[in-house]
Amino acid sequence: MSKQRYPEQFKTEAVKQITERGHKVADVSARLGVSQHGLYE
């Protein structure tokens, strides 16, 4: 099984939504369709 790769800009924006805008990890992961674990990595 291979890991899905996301563009650097996608990852940066996802992290900004959590760290700078104060969104919850669960909300961002659901909205973007990625696992919470993936966001923490």
mmCIF entry with sequence, helices, sheets and N, C-alpha, C, O atoms, coordinates in Angstrom:
data_MODEL
# 
_entry.id   MODEL 
# 
_entity.id                         1 
_entity.type                       polymer 
_entity.pdbx_number_of_molecules   1 
# 
_entity_poly.entity_id                      1 
_entity_poly.type                           'polypeptide(L)' 
_entity_poly.nstd_linkage                   no 
_entity_poly.nstd_monomer                   no 
_entity_poly.pdbx_seq_one_letter_code       MSKQRYPEQFKTEAVKQITERGHKVADVSARLGVSQHGLYE 
_entity_poly.pdbx_seq_one_letter_code_can   MSKQRYPEQFKTEAVKQITERGHKVADVSARLGVSQHGLYE 
_entity_poly.pdbx_strand_id                 A 
# 
loop_
_entity_poly_seq.entity_id 
_entity_poly_seq.num 
_entity_poly_seq.mon_id 
_entity_poly_seq.hetero 
1 1  MET n 
1 2  SER n 
1 3  LYS n 
1 4  GLN n 
1 5  ARG n 
1 6  TYR n 
1 7  PRO n 
1 8  GLU n 
1 9  GLN n 
1 10 PHE n 
1 11 LYS n 
1 12 THR n 
1 13 GLU n 
1 14 ALA n 
1 15 VAL n 
1 16 LYS n 
1 17 GLN n 
1 18 ILE n 
1 19 THR n 
1 20 GLU n 
1 21 ARG n 
1 22 GLY n 
1 23 HIS n 
1 24 LYS n 
1 25 VAL n 
1 26 ALA n 
1 27 ASP n 
1 28 VAL n 
1 29 SER n 
1 30 ALA n 
1 31 ARG n 
1 32 LEU n 
1 33 GLY n 
1 34 VAL n 
1 35 SER n 
1 36 GLN n 
1 37 HIS n 
1 38 GLY n 
1 39 LEU n 
1 40 TYR n 
1 41 GLU n 
# 
_struct_asym.id          A 
_struct_asym.entity_id   1 
# 
loop_
_struct_conf.conf_type_id 
_struct_conf.id 
_struct_conf.pdbx_PDB_helix_id 
_struct_conf.beg_label_comp_id 
_struct_conf.beg_label_asym_id 
_struct_conf.beg_label_seq_id 
_struct_conf.pdbx_beg_PDB_ins_code 
_struct_conf.end_label_comp_id 
_struct_conf.end_label_asym_id 
_struct_conf.end_label_seq_id 
_struct_conf.pdbx_end_PDB_ins_code 
_struct_conf.beg_auth_comp_id 
_struct_conf.beg_auth_asym_id 
_struct_conf.beg_auth_seq_id 
_struct_conf.end_auth_comp_id 
_struct_conf.end_auth_asym_id 
_struct_conf.end_auth_seq_id 
_struct_conf.pdbx_PDB_helix_class 
_struct_conf.details 
_struct_conf.pdbx_PDB_helix_length 
HELX_P HELX_P1 AA1 GLU A 8  ? THR A 19 ? GLU A 8  THR A 19 1 ? 12 
HELX_P HELX_P2 AA2 VAL A 25 ? LEU A 32 ? VAL A 25 LEU A 32 1 ? 8  
HELX_P HELX_P3 AA3 GLN A 36 ? TYR A 40 ? GLN A 36 TYR A 40 1 ? 5  
# 
_struct_conf_type.id          HELX_P 
_struct_conf_type.criteria    ? 
_struct_conf_type.reference   ? 
# 
loop_
_atom_site.group_PDB 
_atom_site.id 
_atom_site.type_symbol 
_atom_site.label_atom_id 
_atom_site.label_alt_id 
_atom_site.label_comp_id 
_atom_site.label_asym_id 
_atom_site.label_entity_id 
_atom_site.label_seq_id 
_atom_site.pdbx_PDB_ins_code 
_atom_site.Cartn_x 
_atom_site.Cartn_y 
_atom_site.Cartn_z 
_atom_site.occupancy 
_atom_site.B_iso_or_equiv 
_atom_site.pdbx_formal_charge 
_atom_site.auth_seq_id 
_atom_site.auth_comp_id 
_atom_site.auth_asym_id 
_atom_site.auth_atom_id 
_atom_site.pdbx_PDB_model_num 
ATOM 1   N N  . MET A 1 1  ? 0.833   -1.166 0.000  1.00 0.00 ? 1  MET A N  1 
ATOM 2   C CA . MET A 1 1  ? 0.000   0.000  0.000  1.00 0.00 ? 1  MET A CA 1 
ATOM 3   C C  . MET A 1 1  ? 0.888   1.242  0.000  1.00 0.00 ? 1  MET A C  1 
ATOM 4   O O  . MET A 1 1  ? 1.832   1.337  0.784  1.00 0.00 ? 1  MET A O  1 
ATOM 5   N N  . SER A 1 2  ? 0.580   2.195  -0.883 1.00 0.00 ? 2  SER A N  1 
ATOM 6   C CA . SER A 1 2  ? 1.413   3.391  -0.973 1.00 0.00 ? 2  SER A CA 1 
ATOM 7   C C  . SER A 1 2  ? 0.741   4.570  -0.286 1.00 0.00 ? 2  SER A C  1 
ATOM 8   O O  . SER A 1 2  ? -0.485  4.676  -0.248 1.00 0.00 ? 2  SER A O  1 
ATOM 9   N N  . LYS A 1 3  ? 1.561   5.441  0.249  1.00 0.00 ? 3  LYS A N  1 
ATOM 10  C CA . LYS A 1 3  ? 1.061   6.652  0.883  1.00 0.00 ? 3  LYS A CA 1 
ATOM 11  C C  . LYS A 1 3  ? 0.713   7.669  -0.184 1.00 0.00 ? 3  LYS A C  1 
ATOM 12  O O  . LYS A 1 3  ? 1.406   7.789  -1.194 1.00 0.00 ? 3  LYS A O  1 
ATOM 13  N N  . GLN A 1 4  ? -0.373  8.406  0.051  1.00 0.00 ? 4  GLN A N  1 
ATOM 14  C CA . GLN A 1 4  ? -0.721  9.470  -0.879 1.00 0.00 ? 4  GLN A CA 1 
ATOM 15  C C  . GLN A 1 4  ? 0.156   10.677 -0.579 1.00 0.00 ? 4  GLN A C  1 
ATOM 16  O O  . GLN A 1 4  ? 0.370   11.027 0.581  1.00 0.00 ? 4  GLN A O  1 
ATOM 17  N N  . ARG A 1 5  ? 0.654   11.303 -1.620 1.00 0.00 ? 5  ARG A N  1 
ATOM 18  C CA . ARG A 1 5  ? 1.503   12.482 -1.475 1.00 0.00 ? 5  ARG A CA 1 
ATOM 19  C C  . ARG A 1 5  ? 0.674   13.728 -1.708 1.00 0.00 ? 5  ARG A C  1 
ATOM 20  O O  . ARG A 1 5  ? -0.133  13.782 -2.636 1.00 0.00 ? 5  ARG A O  1 
ATOM 21  N N  . TYR A 1 6  ? 0.868   14.715 -0.879 1.00 0.00 ? 6  TYR A N  1 
ATOM 22  C CA . TYR A 1 6  ? 0.175   15.989 -1.027 1.00 0.00 ? 6  TYR A CA 1 
ATOM 23  C C  . TYR A 1 6  ? 1.197   17.071 -1.351 1.00 0.00 ? 6  TYR A C  1 
ATOM 24  O O  . TYR A 1 6  ? 2.328   17.025 -0.868 1.00 0.00 ? 6  TYR A O  1 
ATOM 25  N N  . PRO A 1 7  ? 0.799   18.052 -2.173 1.00 0.00 ? 7  PRO A N  1 
ATOM 26  C CA . PRO A 1 7  ? 1.719   19.157 -2.482 1.00 0.00 ? 7  PRO A CA 1 
ATOM 27  C C  . PRO A 1 7  ? 2.084   19.921 -1.212 1.00 0.00 ? 7  PRO A C  1 
ATOM 28  O O  . PRO A 1 7  ? 1.302   19.983 -0.264 1.00 0.00 ? 7  PRO A O  1 
ATOM 29  N N  . GLU A 1 8  ? 3.259   20.489 -1.209 1.00 0.00 ? 8  GLU A N  1 
ATOM 30  C CA . GLU A 1 8  ? 3.752   21.231 -0.045 1.00 0.00 ? 8  GLU A CA 1 
ATOM 31  C C  . GLU A 1 8  ? 2.795   22.364 0.341  1.00 0.00 ? 8  GLU A C  1 
ATOM 32  O O  . GLU A 1 8  ? 2.563   22.605 1.526  1.00 0.00 ? 8  GLU A O  1 
ATOM 33  N N  . GLN A 1 9  ? 2.252   23.046 -0.643 1.00 0.00 ? 9  GLN A N  1 
ATOM 34  C CA . GLN A 1 9  ? 1.332   24.151 -0.367 1.00 0.00 ? 9  GLN A CA 1 
ATOM 35  C C  . GLN A 1 9  ? 0.073   23.653 0.340  1.00 0.00 ? 9  GLN A C  1 
ATOM 36  O O  . GLN A 1 9  ? -0.438  24.332 1.230  1.00 0.00 ? 9  GLN A O  1 
ATOM 37  N N  . PHE A 1 10 ? -0.431  22.488 -0.037 1.00 0.00 ? 10 PHE A N  1 
ATOM 38  C CA . PHE A 1 10 ? -1.605  21.898 0.602  1.00 0.00 ? 10 PHE A CA 1 
ATOM 39  C C  . PHE A 1 10 ? -1.321  21.641 2.077  1.00 0.00 ? 10 PHE A C  1 
ATOM 40  O O  . PHE A 1 10 ? -2.129  21.967 2.945  1.00 0.00 ? 10 PHE A O  1 
ATOM 41  N N  . LYS A 1 11 ? -0.155  21.047 2.346  1.00 0.00 ? 11 LYS A N  1 
ATOM 42  C CA . LYS A 1 11 ? 0.206   20.728 3.731  1.00 0.00 ? 11 LYS A CA 1 
ATOM 43  C C  . LYS A 1 11 ? 0.402   21.995 4.558  1.00 0.00 ? 11 LYS A C  1 
ATOM 44  O O  . LYS A 1 11 ? -0.037  22.066 5.706  1.00 0.00 ? 11 LYS A O  1 
ATOM 45  N N  . THR A 1 12 ? 1.053   22.982 3.980  1.00 0.00 ? 12 THR A N  1 
ATOM 46  C CA . THR A 1 12 ? 1.292   24.241 4.687  1.00 0.00 ? 12 THR A CA 1 
ATOM 47  C C  . THR A 1 12 ? -0.020  24.927 5.030  1.00 0.00 ? 12 THR A C  1 
ATOM 48  O O  . THR A 1 12 ? -0.193  25.417 6.146  1.00 0.00 ? 12 THR A O  1 
ATOM 49  N N  . GLU A 1 13 ? -0.939  24.966 4.085  1.00 0.00 ? 13 GLU A N  1 
ATOM 50  C CA . GLU A 1 13 ? -2.229  25.615 4.323  1.00 0.00 ? 13 GLU A CA 1 
ATOM 51  C C  . GLU A 1 13 ? -3.040  24.868 5.383  1.00 0.00 ? 13 GLU A C  1 
ATOM 52  O O  . GLU A 1 13 ? -3.709  25.493 6.205  1.00 0.00 ? 13 GLU A O  1 
ATOM 53  N N  . ALA A 1 14 ? -2.985  23.547 5.368  1.00 0.00 ? 14 ALA A N  1 
ATOM 54  C CA . ALA A 1 14 ? -3.708  22.753 6.367  1.00 0.00 ? 14 ALA A CA 1 
ATOM 55  C C  . ALA A 1 14 ? -3.187  23.063 7.769  1.00 0.00 ? 14 ALA A C  1 
ATOM 56  O O  . ALA A 1 14 ? -3.973  23.230 8.702  1.00 0.00 ? 14 ALA A O  1 
ATOM 57  N N  . VAL A 1 15 ? -1.887  23.137 7.915  1.00 0.00 ? 15 VAL A N  1 
ATOM 58  C CA . VAL A 1 15 ? -1.289  23.431 9.220  1.00 0.00 ? 15 VAL A CA 1 
ATOM 59  C C  . VAL A 1 15 ? -1.624  24.856 9.657  1.00 0.00 ? 15 VAL A C  1 
ATOM 60  O O  . VAL A 1 15 ? -1.883  25.088 10.838 1.00 0.00 ? 15 VAL A O  1 
ATOM 61  N N  . LYS A 1 16 ? -1.623  25.807 8.734  1.00 0.00 ? 16 LYS A N  1 
ATOM 62  C CA . LYS A 1 16 ? -1.966  27.194 9.070  1.00 0.00 ? 16 LYS A CA 1 
ATOM 63  C C  . LYS A 1 16 ? -3.393  27.305 9.591  1.00 0.00 ? 16 LYS A C  1 
ATOM 64  O O  . LYS A 1 16 ? -3.672  28.089 10.499 1.00 0.00 ? 16 LYS A O  1 
ATOM 65  N N  . GLN A 1 17 ? -4.298  26.514 9.011  1.00 0.00 ? 17 GLN A N  1 
ATOM 66  C CA . GLN A 1 17 ? -5.686  26.555 9.470  1.00 0.00 ? 17 GLN A CA 1 
ATOM 67  C C  . GLN A 1 17 ? -5.775  26.183 10.948 1.00 0.00 ? 17 GLN A C  1 
ATOM 68  O O  . GLN A 1 17 ? -6.647  26.673 11.665 1.00 0.00 ? 17 GLN A O  1 
ATOM 69  N N  . ILE A 1 18 ? -4.887  25.331 11.390 1.00 0.00 ? 18 ILE A N  1 
ATOM 70  C CA . ILE A 1 18 ? -4.897  24.882 12.786 1.00 0.00 ? 18 ILE A CA 1 
ATOM 71  C C  . ILE A 1 18 ? -4.102  25.840 13.672 1.00 0.00 ? 18 ILE A C  1 
ATOM 72  O O  . ILE A 1 18 ? -4.598  26.297 14.702 1.00 0.00 ? 18 ILE A O  1 
ATOM 73  N N  . THR A 1 19 ? -2.882  26.137 13.272 1.00 0.00 ? 19 THR A N  1 
ATOM 74  C CA . THR A 1 19 ? -1.989  26.909 14.142 1.00 0.00 ? 19 THR A CA 1 
ATOM 75  C C  . THR A 1 19 ? -2.262  28.405 14.149 1.00 0.00 ? 19 THR A C  1 
ATOM 76  O O  . THR A 1 19 ? -2.131  29.051 15.189 1.00 0.00 ? 19 THR A O  1 
ATOM 77  N N  . GLU A 1 20 ? -2.640  28.968 13.003 1.00 0.00 ? 20 GLU A N  1 
ATOM 78  C CA . GLU A 1 20 ? -2.821  30.417 12.926 1.00 0.00 ? 20 GLU A CA 1 
ATOM 79  C C  . GLU A 1 20 ? -4.277  30.846 13.031 1.00 0.00 ? 20 GLU A C  1 
ATOM 80  O O  . GLU A 1 20 ? -4.578  31.911 13.568 1.00 0.00 ? 20 GLU A O  1 
ATOM 81  N N  . ARG A 1 21 ? -5.170  30.025 12.523 1.00 0.00 ? 21 ARG A N  1 
ATOM 82  C CA . ARG A 1 21 ? -6.583  30.420 12.499 1.00 0.00 ? 21 ARG A CA 1 
ATOM 83  C C  . ARG A 1 21 ? -7.399  29.790 13.608 1.00 0.00 ? 21 ARG A C  1 
ATOM 84  O O  . ARG A 1 21 ? -8.565  30.135 13.800 1.00 0.00 ? 21 ARG A O  1 
ATOM 85  N N  . GLY A 1 22 ? -6.788  28.859 14.345 1.00 0.00 ? 22 GLY A N  1 
ATOM 86  C CA . GLY A 1 22 ? -7.440  28.283 15.513 1.00 0.00 ? 22 GLY A CA 1 
ATOM 87  C C  . GLY A 1 22 ? -8.495  27.230 15.238 1.00 0.00 ? 22 GLY A C  1 
ATOM 88  O O  . GLY A 1 22 ? -9.311  26.936 16.111 1.00 0.00 ? 22 GLY A O  1 
ATOM 89  N N  . HIS A 1 23 ? -8.496  26.647 14.029 1.00 0.00 ? 23 HIS A N  1 
ATOM 90  C CA . HIS A 1 23 ? -9.459  25.588 13.733 1.00 0.00 ? 23 HIS A CA 1 
ATOM 91  C C  . HIS A 1 23 ? -9.025  24.305 14.418 1.00 0.00 ? 23 HIS A C  1 
ATOM 92  O O  . HIS A 1 23 ? -7.834  24.092 14.647 1.00 0.00 ? 23 HIS A O  1 
ATOM 93  N N  . LYS A 1 24 ? -9.984  23.449 14.745 1.00 0.00 ? 24 LYS A N  1 
ATOM 94  C CA . LYS A 1 24 ? -9.674  22.173 15.377 1.00 0.00 ? 24 LYS A CA 1 
ATOM 95  C C  . LYS A 1 24 ? -9.148  21.187 14.342 1.00 0.00 ? 24 LYS A C  1 
ATOM 96  O O  . LYS A 1 24 ? -9.565  21.205 13.184 1.00 0.00 ? 24 LYS A O  1 
ATOM 97  N N  . VAL A 1 25 ? -8.226  20.325 14.774 1.00 0.00 ? 25 VAL A N  1 
ATOM 98  C CA . VAL A 1 25 ? -7.632  19.321 13.894 1.00 0.00 ? 25 VAL A CA 1 
ATOM 99  C C  . VAL A 1 25 ? -8.730  18.450 13.282 1.00 0.00 ? 25 VAL A C  1 
ATOM 100 O O  . VAL A 1 25 ? -8.691  18.157 12.087 1.00 0.00 ? 25 VAL A O  1 
ATOM 101 N N  . ALA A 1 26 ? -9.699  18.039 14.084 1.00 0.00 ? 26 ALA A N  1 
ATOM 102 C CA . ALA A 1 26 ? -10.777 17.177 13.591 1.00 0.00 ? 26 ALA A CA 1 
ATOM 103 C C  . ALA A 1 26 ? -11.565 17.867 12.483 1.00 0.00 ? 26 ALA A C  1 
ATOM 104 O O  . ALA A 1 26 ? -11.936 17.229 11.498 1.00 0.00 ? 26 ALA A O  1 
ATOM 105 N N  . ASP A 1 27 ? -11.821 19.155 12.634 1.00 0.00 ? 27 ASP A N  1 
ATOM 106 C CA . ASP A 1 27 ? -12.579 19.896 11.627 1.00 0.00 ? 27 ASP A CA 1 
ATOM 107 C C  . ASP A 1 27 ? -11.801 20.021 10.323 1.00 0.00 ? 27 ASP A C  1 
ATOM 108 O O  . ASP A 1 27 ? -12.350 19.815 9.241  1.00 0.00 ? 27 ASP A O  1 
ATOM 109 N N  . VAL A 1 28 ? -10.529 20.359 10.434 1.00 0.00 ? 28 VAL A N  1 
ATOM 110 C CA . VAL A 1 28 ? -9.695  20.523 9.239  1.00 0.00 ? 28 VAL A CA 1 
ATOM 111 C C  . VAL A 1 28 ? -9.530  19.185 8.522  1.00 0.00 ? 28 VAL A C  1 
ATOM 112 O O  . VAL A 1 28 ? -9.620  19.127 7.296  1.00 0.00 ? 28 VAL A O  1 
ATOM 113 N N  . SER A 1 29 ? -9.294  18.130 9.261  1.00 0.00 ? 29 SER A N  1 
ATOM 114 C CA . SER A 1 29 ? -9.099  16.825 8.620  1.00 0.00 ? 29 SER A CA 1 
ATOM 115 C C  . SER A 1 29 ? -10.369 16.374 7.908  1.00 0.00 ? 29 SER A C  1 
ATOM 116 O O  . SER A 1 29 ? -10.297 15.819 6.812  1.00 0.00 ? 29 SER A O  1 
ATOM 117 N N  . ALA A 1 30 ? -11.527 16.604 8.513  1.00 0.00 ? 30 ALA A N  1 
ATOM 118 C CA . ALA A 1 30 ? -12.790 16.230 7.868  1.00 0.00 ? 30 ALA A CA 1 
ATOM 119 C C  . ALA A 1 30 ? -13.024 17.062 6.613  1.00 0.00 ? 30 ALA A C  1 
ATOM 120 O O  . ALA A 1 30 ? -13.439 16.532 5.582  1.00 0.00 ? 30 ALA A O  1 
ATOM 121 N N  . ARG A 1 31 ? -12.762 18.341 6.697  1.00 0.00 ? 31 ARG A N  1 
ATOM 122 C CA . ARG A 1 31 ? -12.984 19.236 5.558  1.00 0.00 ? 31 ARG A CA 1 
ATOM 123 C C  . ARG A 1 31 ? -12.057 18.899 4.385  1.00 0.00 ? 31 ARG A C  1 
ATOM 124 O O  . ARG A 1 31 ? -12.464 18.975 3.226  1.00 0.00 ? 31 ARG A O  1 
ATOM 125 N N  . LEU A 1 32 ? -10.824 18.531 4.687  1.00 0.00 ? 32 LEU A N  1 
ATOM 126 C CA . LEU A 1 32 ? -9.851  18.255 3.629  1.00 0.00 ? 32 LEU A CA 1 
ATOM 127 C C  . LEU A 1 32 ? -9.823  16.793 3.193  1.00 0.00 ? 32 LEU A C  1 
ATOM 128 O O  . LEU A 1 32 ? -9.222  16.456 2.173  1.00 0.00 ? 32 LEU A O  1 
ATOM 129 N N  . GLY A 1 33 ? -10.470 15.933 3.961  1.00 0.00 ? 33 GLY A N  1 
ATOM 130 C CA . GLY A 1 33 ? -10.505 14.521 3.609  1.00 0.00 ? 33 GLY A CA 1 
ATOM 131 C C  . GLY A 1 33 ? -9.215  13.786 3.906  1.00 0.00 ? 33 GLY A C  1 
ATOM 132 O O  . GLY A 1 33 ? -8.853  12.847 3.197  1.00 0.00 ? 33 GLY A O  1 
ATOM 133 N N  . VAL A 1 34 ? -8.523  14.208 4.948  1.00 0.00 ? 34 VAL A N  1 
ATOM 134 C CA . VAL A 1 34 ? -7.300  13.517 5.374  1.00 0.00 ? 34 VAL A CA 1 
ATOM 135 C C  . VAL A 1 34 ? -7.484  13.076 6.827  1.00 0.00 ? 34 VAL A C  1 
ATOM 136 O O  . VAL A 1 34 ? -8.343  13.592 7.541  1.00 0.00 ? 34 VAL A O  1 
ATOM 137 N N  . SER A 1 35 ? -6.675  12.127 7.244  1.00 0.00 ? 35 SER A N  1 
ATOM 138 C CA . SER A 1 35 ? -6.798  11.647 8.624  1.00 0.00 ? 35 SER A CA 1 
ATOM 139 C C  . SER A 1 35 ? -6.211  12.654 9.607  1.00 0.00 ? 35 SER A C  1 
ATOM 140 O O  . SER A 1 35 ? -5.323  13.435 9.263  1.00 0.00 ? 35 SER A O  1 
ATOM 141 N N  . GLN A 1 36 ? -6.712  12.622 10.815 1.00 0.00 ? 36 GLN A N  1 
ATOM 142 C CA . GLN A 1 36 ? -6.148  13.479 11.859 1.00 0.00 ? 36 GLN A CA 1 
ATOM 143 C C  . GLN A 1 36 ? -4.692  13.120 12.089 1.00 0.00 ? 36 GLN A C  1 
ATOM 144 O O  . GLN A 1 36 ? -3.855  14.001 12.285 1.00 0.00 ? 36 GLN A O  1 
ATOM 145 N N  . HIS A 1 37 ? -4.389  11.838 12.066 1.00 0.00 ? 37 HIS A N  1 
ATOM 146 C CA . HIS A 1 37 ? -3.012  11.378 12.255 1.00 0.00 ? 37 HIS A CA 1 
ATOM 147 C C  . HIS A 1 37 ? -2.098  11.991 11.193 1.00 0.00 ? 37 HIS A C  1 
ATOM 148 O O  . HIS A 1 37 ? -0.971  12.393 11.483 1.00 0.00 ? 37 HIS A O  1 
ATOM 149 N N  . GLY A 1 38 ? -2.596  12.052 9.976  1.00 0.00 ? 38 GLY A N  1 
ATOM 150 C CA . GLY A 1 38 ? -1.813  12.626 8.886  1.00 0.00 ? 38 GLY A CA 1 
ATOM 151 C C  . GLY A 1 38 ? -1.491  14.093 9.122  1.00 0.00 ? 38 GLY A C  1 
ATOM 152 O O  . GLY A 1 38 ? -0.409  14.559 8.766  1.00 0.00 ? 38 GLY A O  1 
ATOM 153 N N  . LEU A 1 39 ? -2.418  14.813 9.716  1.00 0.00 ? 39 LEU A N  1 
ATOM 154 C CA . LEU A 1 39 ? -2.170  16.227 10.009 1.00 0.00 ? 39 LEU A CA 1 
ATOM 155 C C  . LEU A 1 39 ? -1.145  16.378 11.128 1.00 0.00 ? 39 LEU A C  1 
ATOM 156 O O  . LEU A 1 39 ? -0.318  17.290 11.100 1.00 0.00 ? 39 LEU A O  1 
ATOM 157 N N  . TYR A 1 40 ? -1.200  15.493 12.100 1.00 0.00 ? 40 TYR A N  1 
ATOM 158 C CA . TYR A 1 40 ? -0.221  15.583 13.180 1.00 0.00 ? 40 TYR A CA 1 
ATOM 159 C C  . TYR A 1 40 ? 1.182   15.259 12.707 1.00 0.00 ? 40 TYR A C  1 
ATOM 160 O O  . TYR A 1 40 ? 2.158   15.777 13.249 1.00 0.00 ? 40 TYR A O  1 
ATOM 161 N N  . GLU A 1 41 ? 1.291   14.404 11.700 1.00 0.00 ? 41 GLU A N  1 
ATOM 162 C CA . GLU A 1 41 ? 2.624   14.064 11.178 1.00 0.00 ? 41 GLU A CA 1 
ATOM 163 C C  . GLU A 1 41 ? 3.192   15.258 10.462 1.00 0.00 ? 41 GLU A C  1 
ATOM 164 O O  . GLU A 1 41 ? 4.307   15.195 9.945  1.00 0.00 ? 41 GLU A O  1 
# 
